[in-house]
Amino acid sequence: MLLCMRTTIRLDDQLLVEIKQYAARTDQTLTIVIEDALREMLSRQRKNAERDPIKLKTVSGNGLLPGVDLDDTASLIDLMDEANASV
């Protein structure tokens, strides 16, 4: 037998309106919609915890060339075009 506990939660007013509308559209209770959303979130969290960490390849070097601004895309493209033209 499944034990169900009653609890009180506070939700943002707009979120509650949207959840109620979704429940009505899908012919589900508010409780079922909230339970399903929480189960899905916990399932995603478990899957992410089971993933192997990503290993990034790093290389040594002297850092950026003087005057290179990684936030300036146009300048970076110009520098890469210049480097390709000299090859």
C-alpha positions as CSV (number, residue, x, y, z in Angstrom):
1,M,0.0,0.0,0.0
2,L,1.3,3.4,-1.0
3,L,1.5,6.0,1.9
4,C,0.4,9.5,0.9
5,M,1.2,12.5,3.1
6,R,-0.6,15.8,3.0
7,T,1.6,18.9,2.9
8,T,1.3,22.5,2.1
9,I,3.5,24.2,-0.5
10,R,3.7,27.8,-1.6
11,L,3.7,28.4,-5.3
12,D,4.0,31.6,-7.4
13,D,0.5,32.7,-8.3
14,Q,1.1,32.7,-12.1
15,L,2.7,29.2,-11.9
16,L,-0.3,27.9,-10.0
17,V,-2.6,29.3,-12.7
18,E,-0.6,27.6,-15.4
19,I,-0.5,24.3,-13.6
20,K,-4.2,24.3,-13.0
21,Q,-4.8,25.1,-16.7
22,Y,-2.5,22.2,-17.7
23,A,-4.3,19.9,-15.3
24,A,-7.7,20.8,-16.7
25,R,-6.5,20.4,-20.3
26,T,-5.0,17.0,-19.6
27,D,-7.8,15.8,-17.3
28,Q,-5.5,15.3,-14.4
29,T,-5.6,16.4,-10.8
30,L,-3.3,19.2,-9.6
31,T,-1.6,16.6,-7.3
32,I,-0.8,14.3,-10.2
33,V,0.7,17.1,-12.3
34,I,2.9,18.3,-9.4
35,E,4.0,14.7,-8.5
36,D,4.9,13.9,-12.2
37,A,6.9,17.1,-12.5
38,L,8.8,16.4,-9.3
39,R,9.5,12.8,-10.4
40,E,10.8,13.9,-13.8
41,M,13.1,16.5,-12.2
42,L,14.5,13.8,-9.8
43,S,14.9,11.4,-12.6
44,R,16.9,13.9,-14.6
45,Q,19.0,14.7,-11.6
46,R,19.9,11.0,-11.1
47,K,20.8,10.6,-14.7
48,N,23.1,13.6,-14.6
49,A,24.7,12.3,-11.4
50,E,25.5,9.0,-13.2
51,R,27.3,10.6,-16.1
52,D,31.0,10.4,-16.4
53,P,32.7,13.8,-16.0
54,I,33.7,15.5,-19.2
55,K,37.4,15.7,-19.7
56,L,38.6,18.7,-21.7
57,K,41.8,18.6,-23.7
58,T,44.1,21.3,-22.7
59,V,47.3,22.5,-24.3
60,S,50.2,24.5,-23.0
61,G,51.1,27.9,-24.5
62,N,51.8,31.5,-23.8
63,G,48.2,32.7,-23.6
64,L,46.6,35.2,-25.9
65,L,48.6,37.3,-28.3
66,P,48.8,41.0,-27.3
67,G,45.7,42.9,-28.5
68,V,43.5,39.9,-28.9
69,D,40.0,40.4,-27.4
70,L,38.0,37.2,-27.2
71,D,34.8,39.2,-26.8
72,D,35.3,40.9,-30.2
73,T,34.2,38.3,-32.8
74,A,34.9,40.5,-35.8
75,S,38.5,41.0,-34.7
76,L,39.0,37.3,-34.1
77,I,37.7,36.5,-37.6
78,D,40.0,39.1,-39.1
79,L,43.0,37.6,-37.2
80,M,42.1,34.0,-38.4
81,D,41.7,35.2,-42.0
82,E,45.1,36.9,-41.8
83,A,46.7,33.7,-40.4
84,N,45.1,31.6,-43.2
85,A,46.1,34.0,-45.9
86,S,49.8,33.8,-44.8
87,V,49.7,29.9,-45.0
